[in-house]
Amino acid sequence: MKLIFKYMKEMKWFIALTLVIKIAASLIELAIPYVLGHILDFVVPEKSVAKIVYWGVIMLVCALLACVGNIVANRMVAKVTRNTTKKIRHALFDSTMRLSSKQIDGFTIPSLESRLTSDTYHVHHFMGMTMRLGVRAPMLLIGGIIITLSLDPVLTLVMIAALPLIALTVWGITKKGVPLFKRSQKSVDGMVRVVREDAQGIRVIKALSKVDYEKRRYDKANKQLVEDETRASTTMALSNPLVTLFLNIGLVSVIVVGAFRVNGDLSQTGKIIAFIQYFTMISNAMIGLTRIFVHSSKGIASAQRISEVVNTQPDLCVVSKEKYADVNDTAYIRFDGVSFSYIGKKDNLKNISFELARGQSVGIIGATGSGKTTLIQLLMRLYDVDSGSVRIDGKDVRTLAHEELNTMFGVVMQNDFIYAGTVRDNIDFGRGLSDEEIMKAAEIAQAAEFINGFEDGLDHHLNSKGTNLSGGQRQRTLISRAIAGRPKILVLDDASSALDYKTDSNLRRAIRENMSDVTTVIVAQRVSSIMHCDLILVLEDGEIIGKGTHEQLIENCDIYKQISDSQIGGAFLD
């Protein structure tokens, strides 16, 4: 709830006005049965049509004022909930974007997606219902009890005897409901994960005739969600029938006792009718409060899940230079005895050390899982090293502000993305680059040819994930994006795997000729992509088993020589 109050604070005066209008409308609504009782007991016996009309008009005016007040207040509530949810959603998205890679691994992408969608919806619904009924229902409940006490204390005591049973019922059910709905939301995360994976791999699924298998996998996740939601909904569904039962028992008791009191001249018919109307109001108020508690279980559970992300503190904070002082270093990039583990059990990288001068290039090659991508993630400080240090221009990356560090890099990752938009949008990436700068980057990346081949050139629309481009065109578009930002360090993580040898060779030549002052880090599976690098690292099981130039490794590293020999065709083409 602290999360909700935090983002409602800016609209506190508007909310206060909303509450005033809601309270006024509820008080006017409470006056209607009282006026009706007065008409029946005091005005009708006088047989004055004028007075009956007069009091009837008062009832009508009260009804209209209550109706208009509730409509106005509800519209104001809609504005409050809409704006508050917008702020919460924005804060959640901002916090999600600021999570470190380790924190994202902990939450998981599907869970973050469901928190941004279904959880924010549940919070929005909860806020709206609470503000609409959370003022009116207690007002009608408490006000109704106070007025009925003035009308007939005995009947009031009969009526409120059922309220403790109702309160205990709602409290008990709600206490069980919150953890059940939290479990239900975790099942939503699981189903979102399956849907996300299947949507991304739909072509492979169809190509391998695994549609039925994926249907079964989805069905399993869906059944789990249905079971959890059924358990939660069944538990919460008990509230309305039980509350209605207790209220009806109370109503029957009121009518029976009231009949005896009227018969014994201890009360009046008008009071009994007014009393029944108030009892109806109180019953509706109790049902409204029950609905609030039902939805609060889901809303509170969702708010807690959102708070977990919003309140997560950054774990990659900038460290003082007193701890990691700058050094004078001839190397521009230096890894010094770096070791790292994702889960703290087995090192994914062990004692990695190398240096690279400004403008030089390093190629990294090795088997799948050897630690190639992990190494560049440490360079960009997506994770922190467990031991050792990573320095850029003599500065430990842990001492650099994230903005300063991030702007040094132009990056193409293995599973990089293209979003729905024009070619220009995807290469520019919100940096406000000119068309000349974009096309210059495209020329270096060997993308200019196919971009100019589109009738609308840079305005050509790309589908989400670039599904209307070939694999090579997607990679060249992504490389254009990385180059266009004029980085100090260019990182290409298996970025040319879909390029033919000739295009790959032209790309490397263009980078050398046009970006001689840029330090380049290339992760590749093909020797031809890295053989001209100033330094080549051969990784195996997180360790460097070979380091040097292409010629040196051919002489000194058997594994590299075997890879090179098996791909010698690529070398000849180069």
C-alpha positions as CSV (number, residue, x, y, z in Angstrom):
1,M,0.0,0.0,0.0
2,K,3.0,2.3,0.6
3,L,3.7,2.1,-3.1
4,I,0.1,3.3,-4.0
5,F,0.2,6.1,-1.5
6,K,3.6,7.3,-2.7
7,Y,2.3,7.9,-6.2
8,M,-1.1,9.3,-5.1
9,K,0.6,12.0,-3.0
10,E,1.0,14.5,-5.9
11,M,-2.8,14.5,-6.3
12,K,-3.7,14.7,-2.6
13,W,-5.8,17.9,-2.9
14,F,-7.7,16.6,-5.9
15,I,-8.3,13.3,-4.0
16,A,-9.4,15.3,-0.9
17,L,-12.0,17.2,-3.1
18,T,-13.1,13.8,-4.5
19,L,-13.6,12.5,-1.0
20,V,-15.6,15.5,0.1
21,I,-17.9,15.1,-2.8
22,K,-18.3,11.4,-2.2
23,I,-19.0,12.0,1.5
24,A,-21.6,14.7,0.8
25,A,-23.3,12.4,-1.8
26,S,-23.4,9.6,0.8
27,L,-24.8,11.8,3.5
28,I,-27.6,13.0,1.2
29,E,-28.3,9.4,0.2
30,L,-28.6,8.5,3.9
31,A,-31.3,11.2,4.3
32,I,-33.7,9.7,1.7
33,P,-35.1,6.8,3.9
34,Y,-35.4,9.2,6.8
35,V,-37.5,11.5,4.8
36,L,-39.6,8.6,3.6
37,G,-40.2,7.5,7.2
38,H,-41.2,11.0,8.1
39,I,-43.7,11.2,5.2
40,L,-45.3,7.9,6.1
41,D,-45.6,8.6,9.9
42,F,-46.2,12.3,10.1
43,V,-47.2,13.8,6.6
44,V,-49.5,11.2,5.2
45,P,-51.8,11.1,8.4
46,E,-52.4,14.9,7.9
47,K,-53.8,14.1,4.4
48,S,-52.2,17.3,3.0
49,V,-51.4,16.8,-0.7
50,A,-49.2,20.0,-0.7
51,K,-47.1,18.7,2.1
52,I,-46.8,15.3,0.5
53,V,-45.7,16.9,-2.8
54,Y,-43.3,19.2,-0.8
55,W,-41.6,16.4,1.0
56,G,-41.7,14.3,-2.2
57,V,-39.8,17.0,-4.0
58,I,-37.2,17.1,-1.2
59,M,-36.8,13.3,-1.7
60,L,-36.4,13.8,-5.4
61,V,-33.8,16.6,-5.0
62,C,-31.8,14.4,-2.5
63,A,-31.9,11.5,-5.0
64,L,-30.7,13.7,-7.8
65,L,-27.9,15.4,-5.7
66,A,-26.7,12.0,-4.5
67,C,-26.7,10.6,-8.1
68,V,-24.9,13.6,-9.5
69,G,-22.4,13.7,-6.6
70,N,-21.6,10.0,-7.1
71,I,-21.2,10.4,-10.9
72,V,-18.8,13.4,-10.5
73,A,-16.8,11.7,-7.7
74,N,-16.5,8.5,-9.7
75,R,-15.2,10.4,-12.7
76,M,-12.7,12.1,-10.5
77,V,-11.7,8.7,-9.1
78,A,-11.2,7.4,-12.6
79,K,-8.8,10.3,-13.3
80,V,-6.9,9.7,-10.0
81,T,-6.5,5.9,-10.7
82,R,-5.6,6.5,-14.3
83,N,-2.8,9.0,-13.5
84,T,-1.6,7.0,-10.5
85,T,-1.4,3.8,-12.5
86,K,0.5,5.6,-15.2
87,K,3.1,6.8,-12.7
88,I,3.4,3.3,-11.1
89,R,3.8,1.7,-14.6
90,H,6.4,4.3,-15.6
91,A,8.3,3.8,-12.3
92,L,8.1,0.0,-12.7
93,F,9.4,0.2,-16.3
94,D,12.2,2.7,-15.2
95,S,13.2,0.4,-12.4
96,T,13.1,-2.6,-14.7
97,M,15.4,-0.8,-17.1
98,R,17.8,0.0,-14.3
99,L,18.1,-3.6,-13.0
100,S,21.5,-5.2,-13.4
101,S,21.8,-8.4,-15.5
102,K,22.1,-10.3,-12.2
103,Q,18.9,-8.8,-10.9
104,I,17.0,-9.5,-14.1
105,D,18.2,-13.1,-14.0
106,G,16.7,-13.3,-10.5
107,F,13.3,-11.8,-11.4
108,T,13.2,-13.5,-14.9
109,I,12.0,-11.7,-18.0
110,P,8.5,-13.3,-18.0
111,S,7.9,-12.3,-14.4
112,L,8.9,-8.7,-15.2
113,E,6.6,-8.7,-18.2
114,S,3.6,-9.9,-16.2
115,R,4.3,-7.3,-13.4
116,L,4.3,-4.6,-16.1
117,T,1.0,-5.8,-17.5
118,S,-1.4,-7.9,-15.3
119,D,-0.1,-6.7,-12.0
120,T,-0.4,-3.0,-12.8
121,Y,-4.0,-3.7,-14.1
122,H,-4.9,-5.4,-10.8
123,V,-3.5,-2.4,-8.9
124,H,-5.5,0.0,-11.1
125,H,-8.7,-2.0,-10.6
126,F,-8.1,-2.2,-6.8
127,M,-7.5,1.6,-6.5
128,G,-10.7,2.4,-8.5
129,M,-12.9,0.1,-6.5
130,T,-11.4,1.2,-3.1
131,M,-11.9,4.9,-3.9
132,R,-15.4,4.4,-5.3
133,L,-16.7,2.1,-2.6
134,G,-14.1,2.6,0.2
135,V,-15.7,5.9,1.2
136,R,-19.4,5.4,0.2
137,A,-19.7,1.9,1.8
138,P,-18.3,2.8,5.3
139,M,-20.4,6.0,5.2
140,L,-23.6,4.2,4.4
141,L,-22.7,1.5,7.0
142,I,-21.8,3.7,9.9
143,G,-24.3,6.4,9.0
144,G,-27.1,3.8,8.6
145,I,-26.3,2.3,12.0
146,I,-26.3,5.7,13.7
147,I,-29.6,6.8,12.1
148,T,-31.3,3.4,12.8
149,L,-30.2,3.7,16.5
150,S,-32.1,7.0,16.6
151,L,-35.1,5.4,15.0
152,D,-35.3,2.2,17.0
153,P,-32.3,1.0,19.2
154,V,-33.8,-2.4,19.7
155,L,-34.1,-3.2,16.0
156,T,-30.6,-1.8,15.4
157,L,-29.1,-4.2,18.0
158,V,-30.9,-7.1,16.2
159,M,-29.4,-5.9,12.9
160,I,-25.8,-5.3,14.0
161,A,-25.7,-8.7,15.7
162,A,-24.8,-10.2,12.3
163,L,-21.9,-7.7,11.6
164,P,-19.2,-9.4,13.8
165,L,-19.9,-12.7,11.9
166,I,-19.6,-10.9,8.6
167,A,-16.3,-9.1,9.7
168,L,-14.7,-12.4,10.8
169,T,-15.7,-14.1,7.6
170,V,-14.2,-11.4,5.4
171,W,-11.1,-11.2,7.5
172,G,-10.5,-14.9,7.4
173,I,-11.1,-15.3,3.7
174,T,-8.9,-12.3,2.8
175,K,-6.1,-13.6,5.0
176,K,-6.0,-16.8,2.9
177,G,-6.6,-14.9,-0.4
178,V,-3.5,-12.8,-0.6
179,P,-0.9,-15.7,-0.7
180,L,-3.2,-17.6,-3.1
181,F,-3.3,-14.7,-5.5
182,K,0.5,-14.3,-5.2
183,R,0.9,-17.9,-6.2
184,S,-1.6,-17.4,-9.0
185,Q,0.5,-14.5,-10.4
186,K,3.6,-16.7,-10.3
187,S,1.7,-19.2,-12.5
188,V,0.9,-16.2,-14.8
189,D,4.7,-15.7,-15.0
190,G,5.1,-19.3,-16.0
191,M,2.5,-19.1,-18.8
192,V,4.0,-15.8,-20.1
193,R,7.4,-17.5,-20.3
194,V,6.0,-20.3,-22.4
195,V,4.1,-17.9,-24.7
196,R,7.2,-15.7,-25.0
197,E,9.4,-18.7,-25.9
198,D,6.9,-20.1,-28.4
199,A,6.3,-16.7,-30.1
200,Q,10.1,-16.2,-30.5
201,G,10.6,-19.8,-31.8
202,I,7.5,-20.3,-33.9
203,R,9.3,-20.9,-37.1
204,V,11.6,-23.5,-35.6
205,I,8.6,-25.1,-33.9
206,K,6.8,-25.5,-37.2
207,A,9.9,-26.5,-39.1
208,L,10.5,-29.4,-36.6
209,S,6.8,-30.3,-36.4
210,K,6.7,-29.7,-32.7
211,V,3.5,-27.8,-32.6
212,D,1.7,-30.5,-30.7
213,Y,4.6,-30.8,-28.2
214,E,4.4,-27.0,-27.6
215,K,0.6,-27.2,-27.2
216,R,1.1,-29.8,-24.5
217,R,3.7,-27.6,-22.8
218,Y,1.4,-24.6,-23.0
219,D,-1.5,-26.7,-21.8
220,K,0.5,-27.8,-18.7
221,A,1.3,-24.1,-17.8
222,N,-2.3,-23.1,-18.5
223,K,-3.7,-25.9,-16.3
224,Q,-1.4,-24.9,-13.5
225,L,-2.6,-21.3,-13.8
226,V,-6.3,-22.5,-13.9
227,E,-5.7,-24.6,-10.8
228,D,-4.1,-21.8,-8.8
229,E,-6.7,-19.2,-10.0
230,T,-9.5,-21.7,-9.2
231,R,-8.2,-22.2,-5.7
232,A,-7.8,-18.5,-5.1
233,S,-11.2,-17.6,-6.7
234,T,-13.0,-20.4,-4.9
235,T,-11.7,-19.2,-1.6
236,M,-12.6,-15.6,-2.2
237,A,-16.0,-16.6,-3.7
238,L,-17.1,-17.8,-0.3
239,S,-17.3,-14.3,0.9
240,N,-20.4,-13.0,-1.0
241,P,-22.7,-16.0,-0.2
242,L,-21.7,-16.1,3.5
243,V,-22.1,-12.3,3.8
244,T,-25.5,-12.4,2.0
245,L,-26.6,-15.3,4.3
246,F,-25.8,-13.4,7.5
247,L,-27.4,-10.2,6.1
248,N,-30.6,-12.1,5.1
249,I,-30.7,-13.7,8.6
250,G,-30.4,-10.2,10.1
251,L,-33.1,-8.8,7.8
252,V,-35.6,-11.6,8.7
253,S,-34.8,-11.0,12.3
254,V,-35.4,-7.3,11.9
255,I,-38.8,-7.9,10.1
256,V,-40.0,-10.4,12.8
257,V,-39.0,-8.2,15.7
258,G,-40.3,-5.1,14.0
259,A,-43.7,-6.7,13.4
260,F,-44.0,-7.5,17.1
261,R,-43.0,-4.0,18.1
262,V,-45.5,-2.4,15.7
263,N,-48.1,-4.7,16.9
264,G,-47.3,-3.7,20.5
265,D,-47.3,0.0,19.7
266,L,-43.6,0.2,20.5
267,S,-42.7,1.5,17.0
268,Q,-44.3,2.9,13.9
269,T,-44.9,1.6,10.4
270,G,-42.9,4.4,8.7
271,K,-39.9,3.7,11.0
272,I,-40.0,0.0,10.1
273,I,-40.1,0.8,6.3
274,A,-37.3,3.4,6.7
275,F,-35.5,0.8,8.9
276,I,-35.7,-1.8,6.1
277,Q,-34.4,0.7,3.6
278,Y,-31.5,1.5,5.8
279,F,-30.9,-2.2,6.3
280,T,-30.8,-2.6,2.5
281,M,-28.3,0.3,2.4
282,I,-26.2,-1.3,5.1
283,S,-26.4,-4.7,3.4
284,N,-25.2,-3.2,0.1
285,A,-22.5,-1.4,2.0
286,M,-21.3,-4.7,3.5
287,I,-21.4,-6.4,0.2
288,G,-19.4,-3.5,-1.3
289,L,-16.8,-3.8,1.5
290,T,-16.7,-7.5,0.8
291,R,-15.9,-6.8,-2.8
292,I,-13.2,-4.4,-1.8
293,F,-11.6,-7.1,0.4
294,V,-11.9,-9.7,-2.4
295,H,-10.2,-7.4,-4.9
296,S,-7.7,-6.1,-2.3
297,S,-6.3,-9.7,-2.1
298,K,-5.4,-9.5,-5.7
299,G,-4.4,-5.8,-5.7
300,I,-2.2,-6.1,-2.6
301,A,-0.5,-9.2,-4.0
302,S,0.2,-7.4,-7.2
303,A,1.3,-4.2,-5.4
304,Q,3.8,-6.3,-3.4
305,R,5.2,-7.8,-6.6
306,I,5.6,-4.3,-8.2
307,S,7.2,-3.0,-5.0
308,E,9.8,-5.8,-5.1
309,V,11.1,-4.4,-8.4
310,V,10.6,-0.7,-7.6
311,N,12.3,-1.0,-4.3
312,T,15.2,-3.1,-5.5
313,Q,18.4,-1.1,-5.0
314,P,21.0,-1.0,-7.7
315,D,23.8,-3.6,-7.1
316,L,26.2,-2.1,-9.6
317,C,26.8,1.2,-7.8
318,V,29.7,3.4,-8.7
319,V,32.6,2.7,-6.4
320,S,34.9,5.4,-5.0
321,K,38.3,5.8,-6.6
322,E,39.8,5.6,-3.2
323,K,39.1,1.9,-3.4
324,Y,40.1,1.4,-7.0
325,A,42.4,4.3,-7.8
326,D,43.2,5.3,-11.4
327,V,46.6,4.1,-12.7
328,N,48.9,5.2,-15.5
329,D,48.6,2.4,-18.0
330,T,49.9,2.1,-21.5
331,A,47.0,-0.3,-22.3
332,Y,43.6,1.1,-23.1
333,I,41.8,-2.1,-22.1
334,R,43.3,-4.3,-19.4
335,F,41.9,-7.5,-17.8
336,D,44.0,-8.3,-14.7
337,G,43.5,-11.7,-13.1
338,V,39.7,-11.7,-13.6
339,S,37.6,-14.5,-12.3
340,F,33.8,-14.6,-12.3
341,S,30.9,-17.0,-11.5
342,Y,27.2,-16.4,-12.2
343,I,25.9,-18.4,-9.3
344,G,29.0,-18.5,-7.0
345,K,29.7,-22.3,-7.3
346,K,31.8,-22.8,-10.4
347,D,33.9,-20.1,-12.1
348,N,32.7,-19.2,-15.5
349,L,35.9,-17.3,-16.1
350,K,39.2,-18.0,-14.4
351,N,42.2,-15.7,-14.1
352,I,41.7,-13.9,-17.3
353,S,44.5,-11.4,-18.1
354,F,45.3,-9.5,-21.3
355,E,45.9,-5.9,-22.5
356,L,44.9,-4.0,-25.6
357,A,46.2,-0.6,-26.8
358,R,43.8,2.1,-28.1
359,G,42.7,1.4,-31.7
360,Q,43.8,-2.3,-31.5
361,S,41.5,-5.2,-32.0
362,V,41.1,-8.4,-30.0
363,G,39.4,-11.5,-31.3
364,I,37.9,-14.1,-28.9
365,I,37.2,-17.6,-30.1
366,G,36.3,-20.9,-28.3
367,A,33.6,-23.5,-28.0
368,T,30.1,-22.8,-26.9
369,G,30.0,-22.1,-23.1
370,S,33.7,-21.3,-22.9
371,G,33.0,-17.8,-21.5
372,K,33.3,-15.5,-24.6
373,T,30.1,-13.5,-24.0
374,T,30.7,-13.5,-20.2
375,L,34.1,-11.7,-20.9
376,I,32.6,-8.9,-22.8
377,Q,29.7,-8.5,-20.3
378,L,32.4,-7.9,-17.6
379,L,34.1,-5.4,-19.9
380,M,30.8,-3.4,-20.2
381,R,30.1,-4.0,-16.5
382,L,26.8,-5.8,-17.0
383,Y,28.2,-7.9,-14.1
384,D,30.9,-7.2,-11.6
385,V,34.0,-9.4,-11.4
386,D,34.5,-11.7,-8.4
387,S,38.2,-11.0,-8.3
388,G,40.7,-9.1,-10.3
389,S,40.0,-5.9,-12.2
390,V,38.8,-4.6,-15.6
391,R,40.3,-1.3,-16.6
392,I,39.6,1.1,-19.4
393,D,42.2,3.8,-20.0
394,G,43.6,3.2,-16.5
395,K,40.2,3.5,-14.8
396,D,38.5,0.5,-13.1
397,V,35.1,0.1,-14.7
398,R,33.6,0.0,-11.2
399,T,34.5,3.6,-10.7
400,L,32.9,4.9,-13.9
401,A,29.4,6.4,-13.9
402,H,27.1,4.2,-15.9
403,E,26.3,6.9,-18.4
404,E,30.1,7.6,-19.0
405,L,30.8,3.9,-19.3
406,N,27.9,3.0,-21.5
407,T,28.5,5.8,-24.1
408,M,32.0,4.3,-24.7
409,F,30.5,1.2,-26.4
410,G,28.9,0.3,-29.7
411,V,27.5,-3.2,-29.2
412,V,26.0,-6.0,-31.3
413,M,25.0,-8.9,-29.0
414,Q,24.2,-12.5,-30.1
415,N,20.5,-12.1,-29.5
416,D,20.1,-8.4,-30.3
417,F,16.8,-6.9,-31.3
418,I,15.1,-4.9,-34.1
419,Y,11.9,-3.2,-33.1
420,A,8.9,-2.4,-35.4
421,G,9.8,0.9,-37.1
422,T,11.8,2.3,-40.0
423,V,15.4,1.4,-40.9
424,R,16.3,4.9,-39.9
425,D,14.6,4.5,-36.4
426,N,16.5,1.2,-35.8
427,I,19.9,2.6,-36.7
428,D,19.4,6.0,-35.1
429,F,18.1,4.4,-31.9
430,G,16.8,7.8,-30.6
431,R,20.2,9.6,-30.9
432,G,19.1,12.2,-33.4
433,L,21.6,11.3,-36.0
434,S,21.5,12.8,-39.5
435,D,20.8,10.7,-42.6
436,E,24.4,11.3,-43.7
437,E,25.7,9.8,-40.4
438,I,23.3,6.9,-40.7
439,M,24.2,6.1,-44.3
440,K,27.9,6.4,-43.5
441,A,27.5,3.8,-40.7
442,A,25.5,1.6,-43.1
443,E,28.2,1.8,-45.7
444,I,30.9,0.6,-43.2
445,A,28.5,-2.2,-42.1
446,Q,27.9,-3.2,-45.7
447,A,24.2,-2.4,-45.3
448,A,23.9,0.5,-47.7
449,E,23.4,-1.7,-50.7
450,F,20.3,-3.4,-49.5
451,I,18.9,-0.3,-47.8
452,N,19.2,1.6,-51.1
453,G,17.5,-1.3,-52.7
454,F,14.3,-0.6,-50.8
455,E,11.9,1.7,-52.7
456,D,11.6,3.9,-49.6
457,G,15.2,3.5,-48.4
458,L,15.7,4.6,-44.8
459,D,11.9,4.9,-44.4
460,H,11.4,1.2,-45.2
461,H,9.4,-0.3,-42.3
462,L,10.9,-3.3,-40.4
463,N,8.8,-5.8,-38.6
464,S,9.4,-6.5,-34.9
465,K,12.6,-8.7,-34.7
466,G,13.3,-7.8,-38.3
467,T,11.3,-10.8,-39.7
468,N,11.1,-9.1,-43.1
469,L,14.9,-9.1,-43.4
470,S,17.3,-11.9,-44.0
471,G,19.7,-13.0,-41.3
472,G,22.6,-11.2,-42.9
473,Q,20.6,-8.0,-43.4
474,R,19.5,-8.1,-39.7
475,Q,23.1,-8.4,-38.6
476,R,24.3,-5.6,-40.9
477,T,21.5,-3.3,-39.6
478,L,22.5,-4.0,-36.1
479,I,26.2,-3.4,-36.9
480,S,25.2,-0.1,-38.5
481,R,23.4,0.9,-35.2
482,A,26.5,0.1,-33.2
483,I,28.9,2.0,-35.6
484,A,26.5,5.0,-36.0
485,G,27.1,6.1,-32.3
486,R,30.8,6.7,-33.0
487,P,31.9,4.5,-30.1
488,K,35.3,4.4,-28.5
489,I,35.0,0.6,-28.2
490,L,33.2,-1.6,-30.7
491,V,31.9,-4.9,-29.4
492,L,30.8,-7.5,-31.9
493,D,29.5,-10.7,-30.3
494,D,29.1,-13.2,-33.0
495,A,27.7,-10.4,-35.1
496,S,28.8,-11.7,-38.5
497,S,27.8,-15.3,-38.3
498,A,25.0,-14.9,-40.9
499,L,27.3,-13.0,-43.4
500,D,29.0,-14.8,-46.3
501,Y,32.8,-14.8,-46.3
502,K,33.1,-12.0,-48.8
503,T,30.7,-9.6,-47.0
504,D,32.4,-10.5,-43.7
505,S,35.8,-9.7,-45.2
506,N,34.6,-6.4,-46.7
507,L,33.1,-5.5,-43.3
508,R,36.3,-6.0,-41.4
509,R,38.3,-4.1,-44.1
510,A,35.8,-1.2,-43.8
511,I,36.1,-1.1,-40.0
512,R,39.9,-1.0,-40.2
513,E,40.0,1.7,-42.8
514,N,37.2,4.0,-41.3
515,M,37.5,3.3,-37.6
516,S,41.3,3.0,-37.0
517,D,41.0,4.9,-33.7
518,V,38.3,2.6,-32.3
519,T,39.2,-0.3,-30.1
520,T,37.4,-3.5,-31.4
521,V,36.4,-6.6,-29.5
522,I,35.2,-9.4,-31.7
523,V,33.7,-12.7,-30.5
524,A,33.4,-15.1,-33.4
525,Q,33.2,-18.8,-34.3
526,R,35.1,-18.3,-37.6
527,V,38.8,-17.9,-37.7
528,S,38.5,-15.6,-40.8
529,S,36.5,-13.1,-38.7
530,I,39.4,-12.6,-36.2
531,M,42.6,-13.7,-37.9
532,H,43.7,-10.1,-38.6
533,C,43.1,-8.9,-35.0
534,D,46.1,-7.6,-33.1
535,L,45.4,-10.1,-30.4
536,I,43.4,-13.4,-30.4
537,L,42.3,-15.1,-27.2
538,V,41.3,-18.8,-27.3
539,L,39.0,-19.8,-24.4
540,E,38.1,-23.2,-23.1
541,D,36.1,-23.8,-19.9
542,G,36.5,-20.1,-18.9
543,E,40.3,-20.1,-19.2
544,I,42.7,-18.7,-21.8
545,I,44.5,-21.6,-23.4
546,G,46.0,-19.6,-26.2
547,K,46.9,-15.9,-26.7
548,G,48.7,-14.1,-29.5
549,T,48.4,-13.3,-33.2
550,H,47.0,-15.7,-35.8
551,E,50.5,-16.7,-36.8
552,Q,51.6,-17.3,-33.3
553,L,48.6,-19.3,-32.4
554,I,49.0,-21.5,-35.5
555,E,52.4,-22.4,-34.1
556,N,51.7,-22.6,-30.4
557,C,48.0,-23.5,-29.9
558,D,46.8,-26.9,-31.2
559,I,43.1,-26.2,-30.7
560,Y,43.3,-22.9,-32.6
561,K,45.3,-24.7,-35.4
562,Q,42.6,-27.4,-35.6
563,I,39.9,-24.7,-35.9
564,S,41.8,-22.8,-38.5
565,D,42.6,-25.9,-40.5
566,S,38.9,-27.0,-40.5
567,Q,37.9,-23.5,-41.8
568,I,40.8,-22.9,-44.1
569,G,38.4,-22.1,-47.0
570,G,37.4,-18.9,-45.2
571,A,41.0,-17.9,-44.9
572,F,41.6,-18.4,-48.6
573,L,38.6,-16.3,-49.5
574,D,39.9,-13.6,-47.2
